[in-house]
């Protein structure tokens, strides 16, 4: 046996050992306390939000807690379906351990964990939290061990290679016998954030307000200056009653202002510096149309059912899992399978003008 096979066999043994547990008889429909683990990215948390609403509506007396990340916890800051939010400090062992031990004392009836593969750090957290039952989605195997072989998990959903992550994650509620009434996302806003966004948009007058997010999850997935200018000029050349707002954070506001000045287009302005993701969401809610790469802005716009023109790399499986869910949405695919290279700017303009026409006819 070579070293690689030997290491794999040892890891498989340790994985089975780590996930071994005693079965505790418990009817999850009698749960009083549920913890949902979602400590990753902003978009992932937005796509998860139907779970909170549908579970709470079906079981009004259940207490829902969420283990969120420092990055995505603001998505659910005002969410009325959630009773308690805990922060996971993934890069701080001490803070992680203290939080996990605190969660252990809560004696949760059920944990819902949404990783699609076998993730050691998720197993580590679940072992410490020690709920009565653990629900997860179908998991790919690891080290030759199938997800279904891990005794730590009590319930798995069926493998789903056809649907969006929103549907895949929401299917975890079948074990509570919940039939979801809606798959729509929730993004609750505070009055301060909404008032600030509304004041900014009102100052732009009666024009159609188009928000363009140039930033992607990676630099290769961003809208570059050349394409941005083509999009802006193409839209204005066909329909002049518009104001284009380039979304900007405190880290990017200077760069965006400089770029807009260099473009010399008086119908294009930067947004105010959005301090938090709630500020971004409040601004998106007030805009009429969103143009963006495939990133969290797609899911924020979907939460408010805004018309969206998204730009996606040529990866149909990724698109299936993360596509926009707004009633009005169009996607332009790049030729590249990684990054936004060589996509059809004219198609973006065409789709956008089609949505503008619908907005004008309202």
C-alpha positions as a LaTeX table, in Angstrom:
\begin{tabular}{lrrr}
\hline
Residue & $x$ (\AA) & $y$ (\AA) & $z$ (\AA) \\
\hline
Unk1 & 0.00 & 0.00 & 0.00 \\
Unk2 & 1.50 & 3.36 & $-0.99$ \\
Unk3 & 1.67 & 6.32 & 1.38 \\
Unk4 & $-1.23$ & 8.17 & $-0.29$ \\
Unk5 & $-3.60$ & 5.23 & 0.17 \\
Unk6 & $-2.40$ & 4.72 & 3.73 \\
Unk7 & $-2.99$ & 8.38 & 4.64 \\
Unk8 & $-6.44$ & 8.26 & 3.07 \\
Unk9 & $-7.35$ & 5.15 & 5.04 \\
Unk10 & $-6.22$ & 6.74 & 8.31 \\
Unk11 & $-8.16$ & 9.92 & 7.58 \\
Unk12 & $-11.26$ & 7.89 & 6.73 \\
Unk13 & $-10.94$ & 6.03 & 10.04 \\
Unk14 & $-10.54$ & 9.26 & 12.02 \\
Unk15 & $-13.47$ & 10.86 & 10.19 \\
Unk16 & $-15.75$ & 7.96 & 11.07 \\
Unk17 & $-14.48$ & 8.01 & 14.65 \\
Unk18 & $-15.01$ & 11.75 & 15.01 \\
Unk19 & $-18.56$ & 11.56 & 13.67 \\
Unk20 & $-19.64$ & 8.61 & 15.76 \\
Unk21 & $-22.43$ & 9.37 & 18.26 \\
Unk22 & $-25.24$ & 7.79 & 20.20 \\
Unk23 & $-28.72$ & 8.06 & 18.74 \\
Unk24 & $-31.05$ & 10.13 & 20.95 \\
Unk25 & $-34.75$ & 9.46 & 20.35 \\
Unk26 & $-36.37$ & 12.83 & 19.71 \\
Unk27 & $-39.23$ & 14.07 & 17.52 \\
Unk28 & $-37.87$ & 17.20 & 15.83 \\
Unk29 & $-41.42$ & 18.50 & 15.33 \\
Unk30 & $-41.38$ & 19.08 & 19.10 \\
Unk31 & $-38.28$ & 21.26 & 18.92 \\
Unk32 & $-38.14$ & 24.40 & 21.02 \\
Unk33 & $-34.64$ & 25.57 & 20.09 \\
Unk34 & $-33.09$ & 25.38 & 16.63 \\
Unk35 & $-29.62$ & 26.59 & 15.57 \\
Unk36 & $-28.76$ & 27.21 & 11.92 \\
Unk37 & $-25.10$ & 27.31 & 10.90 \\
Unk38 & $-24.34$ & 29.80 & 8.11 \\
Unk39 & $-21.02$ & 31.47 & 8.72 \\
Unk40 & $-19.75$ & 32.09 & 5.20 \\
Unk41 & $-20.49$ & 34.77 & 2.60 \\
Unk42 & $-23.10$ & 37.50 & 2.28 \\
Unk43 & $-24.88$ & 35.98 & $-0.72$ \\
Unk44 & $-25.11$ & 32.58 & 0.99 \\
Unk45 & $-26.87$ & 34.13 & 3.98 \\
Unk46 & $-29.38$ & 35.96 & 1.78 \\
Unk47 & $-30.23$ & 32.73 & $-0.07$ \\
Unk48 & $-30.71$ & 31.03 & 3.33 \\
Unk49 & $-33.30$ & 33.52 & 4.63 \\
Unk50 & $-36.43$ & 31.62 & 3.43 \\
Unk51 & $-35.58$ & 28.91 & 5.98 \\
Unk52 & $-35.98$ & 31.32 & 8.90 \\
Unk53 & $-39.33$ & 32.63 & 7.69 \\
Unk54 & $-40.88$ & 29.33 & 6.69 \\
Unk55 & $-39.79$ & 27.56 & 9.88 \\
Unk56 & $-41.05$ & 30.38 & 12.11 \\
Unk57 & $-44.37$ & 30.62 & 10.29 \\
Unk58 & $-44.92$ & 26.87 & 10.68 \\
Unk59 & $-43.75$ & 26.80 & 14.31 \\
Unk60 & $-44.38$ & 30.29 & 15.81 \\
Unk61 & $-43.16$ & 29.28 & 19.28 \\
Unk62 & $-39.84$ & 27.86 & 18.13 \\
Unk63 & $-36.67$ & 29.81 & 18.98 \\
Unk64 & $-34.38$ & 30.26 & 15.98 \\
Unk65 & $-30.70$ & 31.07 & 16.49 \\
Unk66 & $-28.09$ & 31.56 & 13.79 \\
Unk67 & $-24.33$ & 31.09 & 13.92 \\
Unk68 & $-23.24$ & 33.75 & 11.41 \\
Unk69 & $-19.91$ & 35.20 & 10.32 \\
Unk70 & $-18.47$ & 38.65 & 10.89 \\
Unk71 & $-19.02$ & 39.18 & 7.15 \\
Unk72 & $-22.65$ & 38.08 & 6.77 \\
Unk73 & $-24.28$ & 38.76 & 10.16 \\
Unk74 & $-25.56$ & 42.20 & 9.11 \\
Unk75 & $-27.77$ & 40.52 & 6.49 \\
Unk76 & $-29.97$ & 39.26 & 9.34 \\
Unk77 & $-29.50$ & 42.08 & 11.86 \\
Unk78 & $-33.14$ & 43.19 & 11.56 \\
Unk79 & $-34.62$ & 39.80 & 10.62 \\
Unk80 & $-37.77$ & 39.41 & 12.74 \\
Unk81 & $-37.86$ & 35.62 & 12.36 \\
Unk82 & $-34.55$ & 35.17 & 14.18 \\
Unk83 & $-34.36$ & 35.26 & 17.97 \\
Unk84 & $-30.60$ & 35.28 & 18.50 \\
Unk85 & $-27.50$ & 35.78 & 16.36 \\
Unk86 & $-24.11$ & 34.41 & 17.38 \\
Unk87 & $-20.86$ & 35.35 & 15.66 \\
Unk88 & $-18.41$ & 32.73 & 14.49 \\
Unk89 & $-14.77$ & 33.93 & 14.54 \\
Unk90 & $-13.35$ & 31.43 & 12.09 \\
Unk91 & $-9.76$ & 32.63 & 12.42 \\
Unk92 & $-9.74$ & 32.91 & 16.21 \\
Unk93 & $-9.65$ & 29.58 & 18.02 \\
Unk94 & $-10.22$ & 31.19 & 21.42 \\
Unk95 & $-13.26$ & 33.20 & 20.39 \\
Unk96 & $-14.62$ & 30.23 & 18.45 \\
Unk97 & $-14.31$ & 27.90 & 21.40 \\
Unk98 & $-15.95$ & 30.28 & 23.86 \\
Unk99 & $-18.88$ & 30.79 & 21.49 \\
Unk100 & $-19.26$ & 27.08 & 20.81 \\
Unk101 & $-19.21$ & 26.22 & 24.52 \\
Unk102 & $-21.86$ & 28.88 & 25.09 \\
Unk103 & $-23.98$ & 27.29 & 22.38 \\
Unk104 & $-23.48$ & 23.87 & 23.95 \\
Unk105 & $-25.04$ & 25.15 & 27.19 \\
Unk106 & $-28.14$ & 26.21 & 25.24 \\
Unk107 & $-28.93$ & 22.52 & 24.64 \\
Unk108 & $-30.32$ & 22.96 & 21.13 \\
Unk109 & $-32.85$ & 20.42 & 19.97 \\
Unk110 & $-31.80$ & 20.67 & 16.31 \\
Unk111 & $-28.91$ & 22.09 & 14.31 \\
Unk112 & $-29.30$ & 22.69 & 10.57 \\
Unk113 & $-25.95$ & 22.64 & 8.76 \\
Unk114 & $-25.93$ & 23.49 & 5.05 \\
Unk115 & $-22.48$ & 22.45 & 3.78 \\
Unk116 & $-22.73$ & 20.43 & 0.56 \\
Unk117 & $-19.60$ & 18.41 & 1.32 \\
Unk118 & $-17.93$ & 16.88 & 4.37 \\
Unk119 & $-16.25$ & 19.83 & 6.11 \\
Unk120 & $-14.06$ & 19.08 & 9.15 \\
Unk121 & $-14.50$ & 22.51 & 10.77 \\
Unk122 & $-18.31$ & 22.13 & 10.58 \\
Unk123 & $-18.06$ & 18.69 & 12.19 \\
Unk124 & $-15.82$ & 20.14 & 14.91 \\
Unk125 & $-18.40$ & 22.81 & 15.73 \\
Unk126 & $-21.31$ & 20.39 & 15.73 \\
Unk127 & $-19.49$ & 18.01 & 18.05 \\
Unk128 & $-18.98$ & 20.78 & 20.60 \\
Unk129 & $-22.50$ & 22.23 & 20.29 \\
Unk130 & $-23.92$ & 18.71 & 20.70 \\
Unk131 & $-27.57$ & 19.15 & 19.65 \\
Unk132 & $-30.07$ & 16.29 & 19.92 \\
Unk133 & $-30.48$ & 16.06 & 16.15 \\
Unk134 & $-28.55$ & 17.37 & 13.14 \\
Unk135 & $-30.05$ & 18.02 & 9.71 \\
Unk136 & $-27.98$ & 18.62 & 6.59 \\
Unk137 & $-28.21$ & 18.54 & 2.83 \\
Unk138 & $-26.84$ & 15.66 & 0.76 \\
Unk139 & $-23.06$ & 15.58 & 1.15 \\
Unk140 & $-20.33$ & 14.51 & $-1.20$ \\
Unk141 & $-17.92$ & 12.05 & 0.36 \\
Unk142 & $-14.41$ & 12.63 & 1.68 \\
Unk143 & $-11.43$ & 10.26 & 2.00 \\
Unk144 & $-13.63$ & 7.53 & 0.53 \\
Unk145 & $-16.29$ & 8.03 & 3.22 \\
Unk146 & $-19.81$ & 8.79 & 1.99 \\
Unk147 & $-21.66$ & 11.63 & 3.68 \\
Unk148 & $-24.45$ & 9.22 & 4.55 \\
Unk149 & $-21.97$ & 7.12 & 6.55 \\
Unk150 & $-21.35$ & 9.91 & 9.06 \\
Unk151 & $-23.38$ & 9.05 & 12.15 \\
Unk152 & $-23.11$ & 12.61 & 13.44 \\
Unk153 & $-25.89$ & 13.59 & 11.01 \\
Unk154 & $-29.42$ & 12.30 & 11.63 \\
Unk155 & $-31.13$ & 13.51 & 8.47 \\
Unk156 & $-29.94$ & 14.26 & 4.94 \\
Unk157 & $-31.94$ & 15.69 & 2.07 \\
Unk158 & $-31.85$ & 13.82 & $-1.25$ \\
Unk159 & $-29.14$ & 14.70 & $-3.76$ \\
Unk160 & $-30.33$ & 17.49 & $-6.03$ \\
Unk161 & $-28.44$ & 18.36 & $-9.22$ \\
Unk162 & $-31.25$ & 20.33 & $-10.86$ \\
Unk163 & $-32.24$ & 23.15 & $-8.53$ \\
Unk164 & $-31.03$ & 26.44 & $-7.09$ \\
Unk165 & $-29.30$ & 26.49 & $-3.68$ \\
Unk166 & $-32.33$ & 28.33 & $-2.29$ \\
Unk167 & $-34.50$ & 25.27 & $-2.99$ \\
Unk168 & $-31.79$ & 22.79 & $-1.94$ \\
Unk169 & $-31.31$ & 24.45 & 1.45 \\
Unk170 & $-35.02$ & 25.02 & 2.02 \\
Unk171 & $-35.58$ & 21.29 & 1.56 \\
Unk172 & $-34.03$ & 20.72 & 5.02 \\
Unk173 & $-37.41$ & 21.74 & 6.45 \\
Unk174 & $-39.09$ & 18.61 & 5.10 \\
Unk175 & $-38.02$ & 16.87 & 8.31 \\
Unk176 & $-40.20$ & 19.36 & 10.22 \\
Unk177 & $-43.00$ & 18.53 & 7.73 \\
Unk178 & $-42.93$ & 22.16 & 6.57 \\
Unk179 & $-44.32$ & 22.92 & 3.12 \\
Unk180 & $-42.81$ & 26.29 & 2.15 \\
Unk181 & $-45.29$ & 28.85 & 0.91 \\
Unk182 & $-42.58$ & 30.91 & $-0.78$ \\
Unk183 & $-38.90$ & 30.72 & $-1.73$ \\
Unk184 & $-38.46$ & 34.51 & $-1.79$ \\
Unk185 & $-35.57$ & 36.04 & 0.14 \\
Unk186 & $-35.88$ & 38.44 & 3.07 \\
Unk187 & $-33.69$ & 41.46 & 3.71 \\
Unk188 & $-35.05$ & 43.62 & 6.51 \\
Unk189 & $-33.83$ & 47.22 & 6.72 \\
Unk190 & $-33.55$ & 49.75 & 9.51 \\
Unk191 & $-35.23$ & 53.15 & 9.26 \\
Unk192 & $-31.91$ & 55.02 & 9.28 \\
Unk193 & $-30.51$ & 53.07 & 6.32 \\
Unk194 & $-33.75$ & 53.30 & 4.34 \\
Unk195 & $-34.17$ & 57.04 & 4.97 \\
Unk196 & $-30.59$ & 57.74 & 3.87 \\
Unk197 & $-31.06$ & 55.80 & 0.63 \\
Unk198 & $-34.43$ & 57.39 & $-0.10$ \\
Unk199 & $-33.05$ & 60.89 & 0.44 \\
Unk200 & $-30.19$ & 60.19 & $-1.97$ \\
Unk201 & $-32.46$ & 58.78 & $-4.67$ \\
Unk202 & $-35.05$ & 61.55 & $-4.28$ \\
Unk203 & $-32.30$ & 64.07 & $-4.97$ \\
Unk204 & $-31.88$ & 62.58 & $-8.47$ \\
Unk205 & $-35.34$ & 63.65 & $-9.62$ \\
Unk206 & $-37.79$ & 61.73 & $-11.80$ \\
Unk207 & $-35.27$ & 59.92 & $-13.98$ \\
Unk208 & $-34.94$ & 56.14 & $-14.19$ \\
Unk209 & $-32.21$ & 55.25 & $-11.69$ \\
Unk210 & $-29.89$ & 52.48 & $-12.81$ \\
Unk211 & $-27.49$ & 51.00 & $-10.29$ \\
Unk212 & $-24.29$ & 49.45 & $-11.63$ \\
Unk213 & $-22.12$ & 47.35 & $-9.38$ \\
Unk214 & $-18.69$ & 46.95 & $-10.97$ \\
Unk215 & $-17.15$ & 44.81 & $-8.22$ \\
Unk216 & $-17.10$ & 41.02 & $-8.43$ \\
Unk217 & $-16.13$ & 38.45 & $-5.82$ \\
Unk218 & $-12.65$ & 38.46 & $-7.46$ \\
Unk219 & $-10.92$ & 41.10 & $-9.62$ \\
Unk220 & $-11.34$ & 38.83 & $-12.68$ \\
Unk221 & $-15.11$ & 38.87 & $-12.11$ \\
Unk222 & $-15.47$ & 42.65 & $-12.14$ \\
Unk223 & $-16.74$ & 45.04 & $-14.81$ \\
Unk224 & $-13.74$ & 46.88 & $-16.22$ \\
Unk225 & $-13.63$ & 50.57 & $-17.10$ \\
Unk226 & $-13.81$ & 50.02 & $-20.87$ \\
Unk227 & $-16.96$ & 47.87 & $-20.65$ \\
Unk228 & $-18.51$ & 50.19 & $-18.08$ \\
Unk229 & $-18.13$ & 53.16 & $-20.45$ \\
Unk230 & $-19.67$ & 51.17 & $-23.31$ \\
Unk231 & $-22.64$ & 50.17 & $-21.14$ \\
Unk232 & $-23.22$ & 53.72 & $-19.89$ \\
Unk233 & $-22.93$ & 55.36 & $-23.31$ \\
Unk234 & $-25.05$ & 52.66 & $-24.92$ \\
Unk235 & $-27.88$ & 53.13 & $-22.42$ \\
Unk236 & $-27.83$ & 56.92 & $-22.53$ \\
Unk237 & $-27.59$ & 56.97 & $-26.32$ \\
Unk238 & $-30.85$ & 55.04 & $-26.54$ \\
Unk239 & $-32.66$ & 56.55 & $-23.56$ \\
Unk240 & $-31.52$ & 59.84 & $-22.04$ \\
Unk241 & $-33.97$ & 60.05 & $-19.12$ \\
Unk242 & $-31.68$ & 58.04 & $-16.84$ \\
Unk243 & $-29.25$ & 58.54 & $-14.01$ \\
Unk244 & $-26.61$ & 55.86 & $-13.56$ \\
Unk245 & $-25.39$ & 55.27 & $-10.01$ \\
Unk246 & $-22.12$ & 53.39 & $-9.54$ \\
Unk247 & $-22.23$ & 51.54 & $-6.23$ \\
Unk248 & $-19.35$ & 52.50 & $-3.95$ \\
Unk249 & $-18.10$ & 51.43 & $-0.53$ \\
Unk250 & $-15.74$ & 53.44 & 1.72 \\
Unk251 & $-12.83$ & 51.40 & 0.30 \\
Unk252 & $-13.75$ & 52.10 & $-3.33$ \\
Unk253 & $-15.36$ & 55.56 & $-3.30$ \\
Unk254 & $-12.18$ & 57.43 & $-4.27$ \\
Unk255 & $-11.41$ & 55.04 & $-7.11$ \\
Unk256 & $-15.01$ & 55.23 & $-8.38$ \\
Unk257 & $-15.04$ & 59.03 & $-8.30$ \\
Unk258 & $-11.77$ & 59.18 & $-10.22$ \\
Unk259 & $-13.01$ & 56.71 & $-12.83$ \\
Unk260 & $-16.29$ & 58.61 & $-13.33$ \\
Unk261 & $-14.37$ & 61.88 & $-13.73$ \\
Unk262 & $-12.15$ & 60.26 & $-16.36$ \\
Unk263 & $-15.21$ & 58.98 & $-18.23$ \\
Unk264 & $-16.62$ & 62.51 & $-18.34$ \\
Unk265 & $-20.24$ & 61.38 & $-18.33$ \\
Unk266 & $-22.50$ & 63.81 & $-16.48$ \\
Unk267 & $-25.32$ & 61.27 & $-16.23$ \\
Unk268 & $-23.13$ & 58.92 & $-14.17$ \\
Unk269 & $-22.48$ & 59.48 & $-10.46$ \\
Unk270 & $-21.07$ & 57.46 & $-7.56$ \\
Unk271 & $-23.35$ & 56.43 & $-4.72$ \\
Unk272 & $-22.65$ & 57.59 & $-1.22$ \\
Unk273 & $-20.13$ & 55.37 & 0.58 \\
Unk274 & $-22.19$ & 52.42 & 1.78 \\
Unk275 & $-20.75$ & 51.54 & 5.19 \\
Unk276 & $-22.50$ & 48.18 & 5.65 \\
Unk277 & $-24.28$ & 45.61 & 3.53 \\
Unk278 & $-27.53$ & 47.01 & 4.97 \\
Unk279 & $-26.65$ & 50.39 & 3.43 \\
Unk280 & $-26.09$ & 48.64 & 0.10 \\
Unk281 & $-29.42$ & 46.82 & 0.37 \\
Unk282 & $-31.28$ & 50.02 & 1.25 \\
Unk283 & $-29.82$ & 51.71 & $-1.84$ \\
Unk284 & $-30.65$ & 48.75 & $-4.10$ \\
Unk285 & $-34.24$ & 48.83 & $-2.82$ \\
Unk286 & $-34.60$ & 52.42 & $-4.08$ \\
Unk287 & $-33.06$ & 51.87 & $-7.52$ \\
Unk288 & $-35.10$ & 50.91 & $-10.59$ \\
Unk289 & $-32.68$ & 48.53 & $-12.32$ \\
Unk290 & $-29.50$ & 46.72 & $-11.30$ \\
Unk291 & $-26.59$ & 45.72 & $-13.55$ \\
Unk292 & $-24.00$ & 43.58 & $-11.80$ \\
Unk293 & $-21.55$ & 40.70 & $-12.04$ \\
Unk294 & $-22.50$ & 37.46 & $-10.33$ \\
Unk295 & $-22.04$ & 38.41 & $-6.67$ \\
Unk296 & $-24.09$ & 39.18 & $-3.53$ \\
Unk297 & $-25.71$ & 42.20 & $-5.23$ \\
Unk298 & $-27.64$ & 39.72 & $-7.40$ \\
Unk299 & $-29.22$ & 38.19 & $-4.29$ \\
Unk300 & $-29.88$ & 41.56 & $-2.65$ \\
Unk301 & $-31.67$ & 42.76 & $-5.77$ \\
Unk302 & $-33.59$ & 39.47 & $-5.89$ \\
Unk303 & $-34.71$ & 40.00 & $-2.28$ \\
Unk304 & $-36.40$ & 43.24 & $-3.40$ \\
Unk305 & $-37.54$ & 41.71 & $-6.71$ \\
Unk306 & $-35.68$ & 44.33 & $-8.74$ \\
Unk307 & $-35.09$ & 43.97 & $-12.48$ \\
Unk308 & $-31.57$ & 42.56 & $-12.84$ \\
Unk309 & $-29.13$ & 42.22 & $-15.69$ \\
Unk310 & $-26.35$ & 39.99 & $-14.39$ \\
Unk311 & $-23.05$ & 39.04 & $-15.99$ \\
Unk312 & $-21.89$ & 35.51 & $-15.34$ \\
Unk313 & $-18.86$ & 33.47 & $-16.29$ \\
Unk314 & $-19.53$ & 30.57 & $-18.65$ \\
Unk315 & $-20.32$ & 28.06 & $-15.92$ \\
Unk316 & $-23.88$ & 26.78 & $-16.23$ \\
Unk317 & $-23.71$ & 24.68 & $-13.05$ \\
Unk318 & $-22.70$ & 27.72 & $-10.98$ \\
Unk319 & $-25.46$ & 29.70 & $-12.68$ \\
Unk320 & $-28.04$ & 27.05 & $-11.78$ \\
Unk321 & $-27.05$ & 27.22 & $-8.12$ \\
Unk322 & $-26.78$ & 31.01 & $-7.80$ \\
Unk323 & $-28.91$ & 32.54 & $-10.57$ \\
Unk324 & $-31.05$ & 35.66 & $-9.94$ \\
Unk325 & $-34.57$ & 34.96 & $-8.71$ \\
Unk326 & $-36.25$ & 38.31 & $-9.46$ \\
Unk327 & $-39.30$ & 38.05 & $-11.70$ \\
Unk328 & $-37.49$ & 40.27 & $-14.21$ \\
Unk329 & $-33.94$ & 39.05 & $-14.78$ \\
Unk330 & $-31.58$ & 38.43 & $-17.66$ \\
Unk331 & $-28.05$ & 37.07 & $-17.68$ \\
Unk332 & $-25.24$ & 37.66 & $-20.15$ \\
Unk333 & $-22.58$ & 34.92 & $-20.14$ \\
Unk334 & $-18.91$ & 35.55 & $-20.76$ \\
Unk335 & $-17.04$ & 33.19 & $-23.09$ \\
Unk336 & $-14.58$ & 32.41 & $-20.30$ \\
Unk337 & $-15.41$ & 29.69 & $-17.77$ \\
Unk338 & $-13.62$ & 31.71 & $-15.08$ \\
Unk339 & $-13.86$ & 35.46 & $-14.95$ \\
Unk340 & $-15.75$ & 38.04 & $-16.97$ \\
Unk341 & $-13.79$ & 38.06 & $-20.22$ \\
Unk342 & $-15.27$ & 38.62 & $-23.66$ \\
Unk343 & $-18.97$ & 39.11 & $-22.94$ \\
Unk344 & $-21.55$ & 40.83 & $-25.11$ \\
Unk345 & $-21.94$ & 44.43 & $-23.93$ \\
Unk346 & $-24.60$ & 45.10 & $-26.58$ \\
Unk347 & $-26.71$ & 42.32 & $-25.06$ \\
Unk348 & $-26.47$ & 43.98 & $-21.64$ \\
Unk349 & $-27.68$ & 47.25 & $-23.17$ \\
Unk350 & $-30.51$ & 45.49 & $-25.01$ \\
Unk351 & $-31.75$ & 43.66 & $-21.91$ \\
Unk352 & $-31.51$ & 46.85 & $-19.82$ \\
Unk353 & $-33.45$ & 48.90 & $-22.35$ \\
Unk354 & $-36.14$ & 46.21 & $-22.38$ \\
Unk355 & $-36.54$ & 46.54 & $-18.62$ \\
Unk356 & $-36.53$ & 50.36 & $-18.84$ \\
Unk357 & $-39.40$ & 50.16 & $-21.34$ \\
Unk358 & $-41.37$ & 48.01 & $-18.88$ \\
Unk359 & $-40.67$ & 50.49 & $-16.08$ \\
Unk360 & $-41.85$ & 53.38 & $-18.24$ \\
Unk361 & $-45.11$ & 51.57 & $-19.04$ \\
Unk362 & $-45.99$ & 50.95 & $-15.38$ \\
\hline
\end{tabular}
